[in-house]
Amino acid sequence: MERRRLGLITRALPGVLVLALAMGWLAGCKSSGLQCKGSSDCAAGFVCVYGGCFKGGLKPGGTTGTGGDTVTTSDTTGGDSTTSVDVTNPTAWNLGATESLLFVVGGEAQNDVGIYRFDSADGTLTRTLLGNLVGGCTVAAPVPNRNFAVVSDGGQNKVWLVEVLSPGDKIKVQHEATIDIGLADLAVTPDGSRVLILTTNPPQLSVLQIDWLAKTFTTRTDLTVGAMPRRIAVHPSGKWARVTNQEDGTLTLIDLASNPPKATLDLTTPATQPFGIAISPDGSTLALVTGENDSLYTYSIDALNLGLIAGPEPIGTTPTELVYAPDGTLAFLADLGGSPSVHVLAVESNNALTLKLSIPTGSFGGPDRIGVSPDGKIAVALDLAQSIAYVFDIDATGSVTKRDTNLDLFPNAKDFTFLKF
């Protein structure tokens, strides 16, 4: 997917995934051994479980949910033997307390994917996989608490549900769906039940349901948003989301609690060109940055209503990506401007975000994408121009320092996300 910031940025947004390894063809990605995407692909009397057709039907008591799910099958030809398959994390990566997986996509042909084991304690980065898609992927989002990611490619107008397996098995594409033109952003709801895909032509948000038993995308609902939509922020409750619409200076409220979901014009912002957006981990505050006046705004969230807490606060020269730390005490803002920097933002007693520190990243390129590790000890900012990642240590007091050594990623990296399960 391509993310653009005003006329300055052409952001090949996230994307990606991979697969090469010995597995068949599916969704334009190599994946051997995959027999089925859903039970409809299996013969009568068989059920699709974890990519394979197993004899039997769903045994009473077999359930699906949002964590630690199992699918139980019974052998209908003799006895009542059962087999349980953990849908959430079937093969363990055995991540340590300070370890997470850094999932990177892009490459010269925008079809590479790399999985790196990252240890925030000592900063070591170990690449466990570098592969590629037959097609191409440029945007990626993690599925919370599952060993899955959702990857999309604006060039092919496709989205894939991808399973991140053990270091030996790598990655498997479980399902593919077609999306509209002009991929702008991608998000997954906190319970992992829905994928939100933002596109510009037409300007809309597509909501795809995930069936975790079959590991497929199911129903799709398309919702109209404002002109030139840019980013999505999902509330921690999963009941609603908001979209920034850069061209008409508005936000769109997405009601995810309704069935089907609904969209309504939410707010005409005080400034033009709203771009980056984030919601605090406790769900009490929404922050956004704007393009034309390069300013930061903070809003309180009262049910579905927003109230201005602070802003505009001038910040940087080309602010783009905004993210909160997991504990909600800090936020980080990537800035591509004339002095490329990562801005560290403090959360005040009234929940306003204020500039605490600006850390220059160098005169060439600049940070496009930014994220914080699940344990909150490391922030990583990706420089698309140089295919490197800047690393920032966050100590227990909230002090942030940039490491002297950057992380070298594969050429033309486009996006990354942290995975931990």
PyMOL commands that set and color helices and strands:
alter all, ss='L'
color gray80, all
select helices_A, chain A and resi 39-41
alter helices_A, ss='H'
color red, helices_A
select strands_A, chain A and resi 2-3+11-12+24-26+29-31+46-49+52-55+57-58+70-74+82-86+99-106+112-119+125-132+139-142+148-153+158-164+171-178+181-188+194-201+203-211+216-224+229-234+240-245+250-255+262-268+274-279+285-290+295-302+305-314+319-324+330-335+341-347+353-360+369-372+378-383+388-394+400-402+407-408+413-419
alter strands_A, ss='S'
color yellow, strands_A
deselect
rebuild
show_as cartoon
